[in-house]
Amino acid sequence: MAYYQHLKVLKNDHVSEKMGPEFLNTESTKAVRHLHCSVTAYRETPLVSLEVLAKKLGVKGIFVKDESYRFGLNAFKGLGGIYALACVICEKLGLDIHTTKFSDLQQPLVRESVSHMIFVTATDGNHGKGVAWAAGQLGCKAYVYMPKGSSPYRAQAIQNAGKAEVTVTDMGYDDTVRYARHMSEEHGWTLIQDTSWNGYETIPKRIIQGYTTMAYEAVHQLGEYGVKAPTHIFLQAGVGAMAGGITGFMVNYYEKQRPVIVIAEPEEAACIFESARKEDGGPHEAAGSGETIMAGLNCGEPCTITWPILRDYANFYAACPDYVAARGMRQLAAPWGNDKKVISGESGAVTMGLLTMLMESWELEEEKVMMGLNEESVILLFNTEGDTDPASYHRIVYDGAYATP
């Protein structure tokens, strides 16, 4: 395990060669894409090619899937929320999610029949905004609970996104999830959570499937650039729902050409890293303080559905100090040459920060070589959020907060 300036990198020596989970293959996620494509606000998000940066770092290509454009929500999580809510409503009304269009669910008689439904979730910002937006689109109400210290701007953005009542609790993220679960059981509300536990797996699976639309778009957009398969995919993880969903989809899609998967987490909330480090196969809580600027990744307990995927198919795990995310934000905000600017928040940029550290720090040369990062490498990153906290974005990008040591 490498350890440099508090950045830790761990190699997985037990990567499976089997196919990924069936629920994340192209056929099983067809209904997801059918539903998403029928949403009025649906557009493919851009895949940005950073050609000048790639040359500077000595690799063949760097591509960033920019989810800050998704549904006008400045983040990707509406993909999971809207698909999960649509599935719940289709089941209630006896509709087939494989053939139902989103416009079908917005018909007056349908909206009237589901208007009494109430959804509830816990969030650090982006997931709650996605759920609030989806509920509002369908004429339903949502209760959204946020952990202590949540940005007032993110809380207001959730209220603005849809018909939601937002409460910032005095608890950390994982306890806030437990509170949302309690409220759902006490009031009969439907819990829409992007993590899972024993007995609560169906809705998280649908949310995870929902995230695969951005992977499906990305592989076809790469094809338009003449890329048959990326050599490396860097994915950020909180509970690991997005990272596990994309990993599972990519393993299935690329089969024998599967890329090297690198998972990045906040140093102080690295539950996937800690679970991998234990090497007993089970999920484990993060060992850190839970204090990080990466609010969207500040989760202490892994999703039980996706942890086995990340355990079996991710090649490397990295626990990243906050300066790594800040470095990535500045790199994307001030691109080299004619490269396009990408506005990325803390959670969206940590993978870029990690990539540049690996390519430019001689202290990480051994890890770079182990990962096979070289002049033939084509790297895919996902910018999962834009400037979801503008004040923090300004402090980091323009004022230089969290400078690289």
C-alpha positions as CSV (number, residue, x, y, z in Angstrom):
1,M,0.0,0.0,0.0
2,A,1.4,3.4,-1.0
3,Y,1.2,6.3,1.4
4,Y,2.2,9.8,0.2
5,Q,1.1,13.1,1.8
6,H,-1.8,11.1,3.4
7,L,-2.9,9.8,0.0
8,K,-3.2,6.0,0.3
9,V,-3.4,3.6,-2.7
10,L,-4.3,-0.1,-2.3
11,K,-4.1,-2.8,-4.9
12,N,-6.7,-5.6,-5.2
13,D,-4.9,-8.9,-5.7
14,H,-8.1,-10.9,-6.0
15,V,-9.9,-9.4,-9.0
16,S,-12.5,-11.8,-10.4
17,E,-12.5,-12.7,-14.1
18,K,-16.2,-13.6,-14.1
19,M,-18.9,-11.6,-15.7
20,G,-20.5,-8.9,-13.6
21,P,-23.9,-9.0,-12.0
22,E,-26.7,-9.8,-14.4
23,F,-28.9,-6.9,-13.2
24,L,-26.3,-4.5,-14.5
25,N,-25.8,-5.8,-18.0
26,T,-27.0,-4.0,-21.2
27,E,-30.2,-6.1,-21.5
28,S,-31.3,-5.8,-17.9
29,T,-30.9,-2.0,-17.9
30,K,-32.8,-1.5,-21.2
31,A,-35.9,-0.3,-19.3
32,V,-33.8,2.3,-17.5
33,R,-32.8,3.9,-20.8
34,H,-36.3,3.6,-22.1
35,L,-37.6,5.6,-19.1
36,H,-34.9,8.2,-19.1
37,C,-35.1,8.9,-22.8
38,S,-38.9,9.6,-22.4
39,V,-38.2,12.4,-19.9
40,T,-38.7,15.8,-21.5
41,A,-35.5,17.1,-19.9
42,Y,-33.4,14.2,-21.1
43,R,-30.3,15.0,-23.1
44,E,-27.0,13.1,-23.4
45,T,-24.5,14.8,-21.2
46,P,-21.2,15.9,-22.8
47,L,-18.2,13.7,-23.0
48,V,-15.3,16.1,-22.9
49,S,-11.9,15.2,-24.5
50,L,-9.0,16.8,-22.7
51,E,-6.4,16.4,-25.4
52,V,-3.9,18.9,-24.3
53,L,-3.9,17.6,-20.7
54,A,-3.5,14.1,-22.0
55,K,-0.4,15.1,-23.9
56,K,0.9,17.0,-20.8
57,L,0.5,14.0,-18.6
58,G,1.9,11.5,-21.1
59,V,-1.2,9.5,-21.8
60,K,-3.2,8.8,-25.0
61,G,-6.5,10.2,-24.0
62,I,-8.5,11.7,-21.1
63,F,-12.3,11.9,-21.3
64,V,-14.6,13.4,-18.7
65,K,-18.3,12.6,-18.7
66,D,-19.8,15.9,-17.5
67,E,-22.9,15.1,-15.4
68,S,-23.3,18.7,-14.3
69,Y,-25.7,19.0,-17.3
70,R,-28.0,16.2,-16.2
71,F,-31.7,17.2,-16.2
72,G,-30.7,20.7,-15.1
73,L,-29.9,19.4,-11.7
74,N,-26.1,20.1,-11.7
75,A,-25.5,16.4,-10.8
76,F,-26.1,12.9,-11.9
77,K,-28.3,11.5,-9.1
78,G,-31.6,12.4,-10.7
79,L,-31.0,9.3,-13.0
80,G,-31.4,6.9,-10.0
81,G,-34.2,8.8,-8.3
82,I,-36.5,9.2,-11.2
83,Y,-36.2,5.6,-12.3
84,A,-36.8,4.3,-8.7
85,L,-39.9,6.5,-8.3
86,A,-41.2,5.4,-11.7
87,C,-40.8,1.8,-10.8
88,V,-42.7,2.3,-7.5
89,I,-45.6,4.0,-9.2
90,C,-45.7,1.5,-12.0
91,E,-46.0,-1.3,-9.5
92,K,-48.8,0.5,-7.7
93,L,-50.8,1.1,-10.9
94,G,-50.0,-2.3,-12.5
95,L,-48.0,-0.8,-15.3
96,D,-45.0,-2.3,-17.1
97,I,-41.9,-0.2,-16.5
98,H,-40.4,-1.7,-19.7
99,T,-43.0,0.0,-21.9
100,T,-44.2,2.9,-19.8
101,K,-43.1,6.4,-20.9
102,F,-42.5,9.1,-18.3
103,S,-45.3,11.2,-20.0
104,D,-47.7,8.3,-19.2
105,L,-47.0,8.9,-15.5
106,Q,-47.7,12.6,-15.9
107,Q,-51.3,12.2,-17.2
108,P,-53.9,13.9,-15.0
109,L,-55.6,10.7,-13.9
110,V,-52.3,9.1,-13.0
111,R,-51.0,12.1,-11.1
112,E,-54.3,12.3,-9.2
113,S,-54.1,8.6,-8.2
114,V,-50.5,9.0,-6.9
115,S,-50.7,12.5,-5.5
116,H,-51.1,11.1,-1.9
117,M,-47.9,9.1,-2.1
118,I,-45.0,10.5,0.0
119,F,-41.4,9.7,-0.5
120,V,-38.6,10.2,2.0
121,T,-34.8,10.1,1.8
122,A,-31.6,11.1,3.5
123,T,-29.0,13.0,1.5
124,D,-25.9,15.1,1.5
125,G,-27.4,17.1,-1.4
126,N,-27.4,15.6,-4.8
127,H,-29.5,12.4,-4.2
128,G,-32.1,14.4,-2.3
129,K,-32.3,16.9,-5.1
130,G,-32.9,14.1,-7.6
131,V,-35.6,12.6,-5.4
132,A,-37.3,15.9,-4.8
133,W,-37.2,16.7,-8.5
134,A,-38.6,13.3,-9.5
135,A,-41.4,13.5,-6.9
136,G,-42.3,17.0,-8.1
137,Q,-42.4,15.9,-11.7
138,L,-44.9,13.2,-10.7
139,G,-47.0,15.4,-8.4
140,C,-45.9,13.7,-5.2
141,K,-44.4,15.1,-2.0
142,A,-41.0,14.2,-0.6
143,Y,-39.4,14.7,2.8
144,V,-35.6,15.1,2.6
145,Y,-33.3,14.8,5.6
146,M,-29.7,16.1,5.5
147,P,-26.8,15.5,7.9
148,K,-25.4,18.2,10.2
149,G,-23.2,20.7,8.6
150,S,-25.0,20.5,5.2
151,S,-24.6,23.5,3.0
152,P,-27.6,25.9,3.2
153,Y,-27.3,26.4,-0.6
154,R,-27.6,22.6,-1.2
155,A,-30.7,22.5,1.1
156,Q,-32.3,25.4,-0.8
157,A,-31.5,23.7,-4.1
158,I,-33.4,20.6,-3.0
159,Q,-36.4,22.8,-2.1
160,N,-36.2,24.5,-5.4
161,A,-36.0,21.3,-7.4
162,G,-39.4,19.9,-6.4
163,K,-42.2,19.5,-3.9
164,A,-40.0,18.7,-0.9
165,E,-39.8,19.5,2.8
166,V,-36.1,19.7,3.8
167,T,-34.7,19.3,7.3
168,V,-31.0,19.5,8.3
169,T,-30.6,17.2,11.3
170,D,-28.0,17.2,14.1
171,M,-26.7,13.8,13.0
172,G,-24.0,12.5,10.7
173,Y,-24.9,11.0,7.3
174,D,-25.3,7.3,8.4
175,D,-27.5,8.2,11.4
176,T,-29.6,10.5,9.1
177,V,-30.2,7.5,6.8
178,R,-31.4,5.5,9.8
179,Y,-33.7,8.4,10.8
180,A,-35.2,8.6,7.3
181,R,-35.8,4.8,7.5
182,H,-37.5,5.3,10.9
183,M,-39.7,8.1,9.5
184,S,-40.7,5.9,6.6
185,E,-41.7,3.1,8.9
186,E,-43.6,5.3,11.3
187,H,-45.6,7.2,8.7
188,G,-45.9,4.7,5.9
189,W,-43.8,6.8,3.5
190,T,-41.8,5.2,0.7
191,L,-38.0,5.3,1.4
192,I,-35.9,6.1,-1.7
193,Q,-32.3,5.5,-0.5
194,D,-29.2,4.8,-2.5
195,T,-27.7,2.5,0.0
196,S,-29.0,-0.9,1.2
197,W,-29.2,-3.3,4.1
198,N,-30.8,-6.6,4.8
199,G,-34.4,-6.4,3.8
200,Y,-34.0,-3.2,1.9
201,E,-32.6,-4.0,-1.5
202,T,-35.2,-3.6,-4.3
203,I,-35.3,0.2,-4.5
204,P,-31.5,0.7,-4.1
205,K,-31.0,-1.8,-6.9
206,R,-33.2,0.3,-9.1
207,I,-31.4,3.5,-8.2
208,I,-28.1,1.7,-9.0
209,Q,-29.5,0.6,-12.4
210,G,-30.6,4.2,-13.0
211,Y,-27.0,5.4,-12.8
212,T,-26.0,3.1,-15.7
213,T,-27.5,5.4,-18.3
214,M,-24.4,7.7,-18.0
215,A,-22.2,4.7,-18.6
216,Y,-24.2,3.5,-21.6
217,E,-23.9,7.0,-23.1
218,A,-20.2,7.2,-22.3
219,V,-19.3,4.0,-24.1
220,H,-21.1,5.1,-27.2
221,Q,-19.6,8.6,-27.1
222,L,-16.2,7.1,-26.8
223,G,-16.9,5.1,-29.9
224,E,-17.6,8.4,-31.7
225,Y,-14.0,9.4,-30.7
226,G,-12.7,6.2,-32.2
227,V,-12.1,4.6,-28.8
228,K,-13.2,0.9,-28.6
229,A,-12.6,0.7,-24.9
230,P,-10.9,2.9,-22.3
231,T,-7.9,1.3,-20.6
232,H,-8.8,2.9,-17.2
233,I,-11.9,4.2,-15.4
234,F,-11.6,6.3,-12.3
235,L,-14.8,6.3,-10.1
236,Q,-15.5,8.2,-6.9
237,A,-17.3,6.4,-4.1
238,G,-19.4,7.4,-1.1
239,V,-21.5,4.3,-0.2
240,G,-20.4,2.9,-3.5
241,A,-23.8,2.8,-5.3
242,M,-22.7,4.8,-8.3
243,A,-19.2,3.3,-8.4
244,G,-20.5,-0.2,-8.1
245,G,-23.2,0.3,-10.7
246,I,-20.8,1.7,-13.2
247,T,-18.2,-0.9,-12.5
248,G,-20.7,-3.8,-12.9
249,F,-22.0,-2.3,-16.2
250,M,-18.5,-1.8,-17.6
251,V,-17.3,-5.2,-16.6
252,N,-20.3,-6.7,-18.5
253,Y,-20.1,-4.4,-21.4
254,Y,-16.4,-4.7,-22.2
255,E,-16.0,-8.4,-21.2
256,K,-12.5,-9.4,-22.2
257,Q,-11.5,-5.8,-22.8
258,R,-12.5,-4.6,-19.4
259,P,-10.6,-1.5,-18.1
260,V,-8.6,-1.1,-15.0
261,I,-11.0,0.3,-12.3
262,V,-9.7,2.8,-9.7
263,I,-11.9,3.8,-6.8
264,A,-11.4,7.2,-5.1
265,E,-12.8,8.2,-1.7
266,P,-12.3,10.9,0.9
267,E,-9.5,9.9,3.3
268,E,-11.8,10.5,6.3
269,A,-14.8,8.6,4.9
270,A,-13.2,5.7,3.0
271,C,-15.5,2.8,3.8
272,I,-14.8,1.0,0.5
273,F,-11.0,1.4,1.0
274,E,-11.3,0.2,4.6
275,S,-13.5,-2.8,3.6
276,A,-10.9,-3.8,0.9
277,R,-8.0,-3.3,3.4
278,K,-9.6,-5.7,5.9
279,E,-9.4,-8.5,3.3
280,D,-12.1,-10.6,4.9
281,G,-14.7,-10.1,2.1
282,G,-17.2,-8.1,4.2
283,P,-18.2,-4.5,4.3
284,H,-16.7,-2.3,7.0
285,E,-17.3,1.2,8.3
286,A,-14.8,4.0,7.5
287,A,-12.1,4.5,10.0
288,G,-11.8,8.3,9.6
289,S,-13.4,11.3,11.3
290,G,-16.0,11.9,8.5
291,E,-14.8,15.4,8.0
292,T,-14.2,16.2,4.3
293,I,-15.0,18.9,1.7
294,M,-16.4,16.0,-0.5
295,A,-19.9,16.2,1.0
296,G,-21.3,13.9,-1.7
297,L,-18.9,11.1,-0.7
298,N,-19.0,11.6,3.0
299,C,-20.5,8.2,3.9
300,G,-19.3,5.8,6.5
301,E,-20.9,2.5,5.6
302,P,-20.8,0.7,2.2
303,C,-23.9,-0.2,0.2
304,T,-24.3,-3.9,0.7
305,I,-25.4,-4.4,-2.9
306,T,-22.4,-2.8,-4.6
307,W,-19.7,-3.6,-2.1
308,P,-19.3,-7.2,-3.5
309,I,-19.0,-5.7,-7.0
310,L,-16.3,-3.3,-5.9
311,R,-14.6,-6.0,-3.9
312,D,-14.5,-8.4,-6.9
313,Y,-13.9,-6.1,-9.8
314,A,-12.1,-2.9,-8.8
315,N,-8.4,-3.1,-9.3
316,F,-7.3,-0.3,-7.0
317,Y,-8.7,1.8,-4.1
318,A,-7.5,5.2,-3.1
319,A,-8.2,7.2,0.1
320,C,-7.7,10.8,-0.9
321,P,-7.1,13.9,1.3
322,D,-9.2,17.0,0.5
323,Y,-6.4,18.6,-1.4
324,V,-6.7,15.9,-4.0
325,A,-10.3,17.0,-4.8
326,A,-9.3,20.7,-4.7
327,R,-6.4,20.0,-7.1
328,G,-8.9,18.3,-9.5
329,M,-11.3,21.2,-9.3
330,R,-8.7,23.7,-10.3
331,Q,-7.3,21.5,-13.1
332,L,-10.8,21.2,-14.6
333,A,-11.6,24.9,-14.1
334,A,-8.4,26.2,-15.7
335,P,-7.7,23.8,-18.5
336,W,-4.5,23.7,-20.6
337,G,-4.5,25.1,-24.2
338,N,-7.8,24.6,-26.1
339,D,-9.2,22.0,-23.7
340,K,-12.7,22.7,-22.6
341,K,-13.4,24.0,-19.1
342,V,-15.4,21.7,-16.8
343,I,-17.1,23.1,-13.7
344,S,-16.7,20.4,-11.1
345,G,-17.5,20.3,-7.4
346,E,-15.5,18.6,-4.7
347,S,-17.0,15.1,-5.2
348,G,-16.9,15.4,-8.9
349,A,-13.2,16.3,-9.2
350,V,-11.4,13.9,-6.8
351,T,-10.7,11.4,-9.6
352,M,-9.0,14.1,-11.8
353,G,-7.0,15.2,-8.8
354,L,-5.9,11.6,-8.2
355,L,-5.0,11.0,-11.8
356,T,-2.8,14.1,-12.0
357,M,-1.1,13.1,-8.7
358,L,-0.3,9.6,-10.1
359,M,1.0,11.0,-13.3
360,E,3.0,13.9,-11.9
361,S,4.3,12.8,-8.4
362,W,7.5,10.8,-8.6
363,E,6.6,9.4,-5.1
364,L,3.7,7.6,-6.8
365,E,5.7,6.2,-9.7
366,E,5.4,2.6,-8.5
367,E,1.6,2.9,-8.2
368,K,1.4,4.5,-11.7
369,V,3.4,1.6,-13.1
370,M,1.2,-1.0,-11.3
371,M,-1.9,0.6,-12.7
372,G,-0.4,0.5,-16.2
373,L,-0.8,4.2,-16.7
374,N,1.4,5.0,-19.7
375,E,1.5,6.6,-23.2
376,E,-1.2,4.1,-24.4
377,S,-3.7,4.8,-21.6
378,V,-7.1,6.1,-22.4
379,I,-8.8,7.2,-19.1
380,L,-12.5,7.8,-18.5
381,L,-13.6,10.0,-15.6
382,F,-17.1,11.0,-14.4
383,N,-17.7,14.5,-13.2
384,T,-20.6,13.7,-11.0
385,E,-21.5,17.2,-9.9
386,G,-21.0,20.8,-10.8
387,D,-20.6,23.7,-8.4
388,T,-23.3,22.5,-6.1
389,D,-21.9,24.8,-3.3
390,P,-20.9,28.0,-5.2
391,A,-19.2,29.6,-2.1
392,S,-17.0,26.5,-1.5
393,Y,-16.3,26.3,-5.2
394,H,-15.1,29.9,-5.2
395,R,-12.9,29.4,-2.1
396,I,-11.2,26.4,-3.7
397,V,-10.9,27.4,-7.3
398,Y,-10.3,31.2,-7.0
399,D,-8.8,31.6,-3.5
400,G,-6.7,28.4,-3.5
401,A,-8.1,26.7,-0.5
402,Y,-6.8,23.2,0.2
403,A,-3.6,23.7,-1.7
404,T,-1.5,20.6,-2.7
405,P,1.3,20.1,-0.2
